[in-house]
């Protein structure tokens, strides 16, 4: 079922001699991109914007399991509160 497992991680890439960071959410059912953000910094704003966009788009989460690499952004109280708020 869609929106039962979501996967995310931050990926660094280089474009025109500049570092950029991509933070997508992929749906485990088919690999569709739920949301993404791109930034010059791998910070909380990057992941929170991605998460806010996902929750605005997808409201029926079917007890969604959210898989991350447990990096510092994903362990922050701000991020954890947002996940709890949306079930």
Secondary structure, 3 states (H helix, E strand, C coil): CCCCEEEEEEEEEEECCEEEEEEEEEECCCCCEEEEEEECCCCHHHHHHHHHHHHHHCCCCCCCEEECCCCHHHHCHHHHHHHHHCC
